[in-house]
Amino acid sequence: MARMGHASTRAAMIYQHTAQERDEHIANALSSQIKQTRNRARSGHGQRKKR
């Protein structure tokens, strides 16, 4: 209720599925970013070359 700004439980329940879907989308996007960063680090991307 607080997150969506609803004053009543009924209103919050109507839109709850939307918030859950958005939370899942955000979690998936964060997971994807972490995986990409981890893969870049493992492949040596961004490391300085030895002289």
C-alpha positions as CSV (number, residue, x, y, z in Angstrom):
1,M,0.0,0.0,0.0
2,A,2.7,2.5,0.9
3,R,4.8,1.7,-2.2
4,M,1.9,2.4,-4.6
5,G,0.3,5.1,-2.5
6,H,-3.0,3.4,-1.9
7,A,-5.2,4.4,1.0
8,S,-7.2,1.2,1.2
9,T,-6.3,-2.5,1.2
10,R,-8.8,-3.1,-1.6
11,A,-7.1,-0.7,-3.9
12,A,-3.7,-2.2,-3.1
13,M,-5.0,-5.7,-3.8
14,I,-6.3,-4.7,-7.3
15,Y,-2.9,-3.5,-8.3
16,Q,-0.7,-6.0,-6.4
17,H,-0.1,-8.2,-9.5
18,T,1.4,-5.2,-11.3
19,A,3.8,-4.5,-8.5
20,Q,4.8,-8.2,-8.4
21,E,5.4,-8.3,-12.1
22,R,7.5,-5.1,-11.9
23,D,9.5,-6.5,-9.0
24,E,10.2,-9.7,-11.1
25,H,11.3,-7.6,-14.1
26,I,13.6,-5.5,-11.9
27,A,15.1,-8.6,-10.3
28,N,15.7,-10.2,-13.7
29,A,17.4,-7.1,-15.1
30,L,19.7,-6.8,-12.1
31,S,20.6,-10.5,-12.4
32,S,21.4,-10.0,-16.0
33,Q,23.6,-7.0,-15.3
34,I,25.5,-8.9,-12.6
35,K,26.0,-11.9,-14.9
36,Q,27.4,-9.6,-17.7
37,T,29.8,-7.9,-15.3
38,R,31.0,-11.2,-13.8
39,N,31.6,-12.6,-17.3
40,R,33.5,-9.5,-18.3
41,A,35.7,-9.7,-15.2
42,R,36.3,-13.4,-15.8
43,S,37.4,-12.8,-19.4
44,G,39.9,-10.2,-18.4
45,H,37.9,-7.3,-19.9
46,G,39.1,-4.0,-18.6
47,Q,42.4,-5.3,-17.2
48,R,45.6,-3.3,-18.0
49,K,48.1,-4.9,-20.3
50,K,51.5,-5.7,-18.9
51,R,54.4,-3.6,-20.3
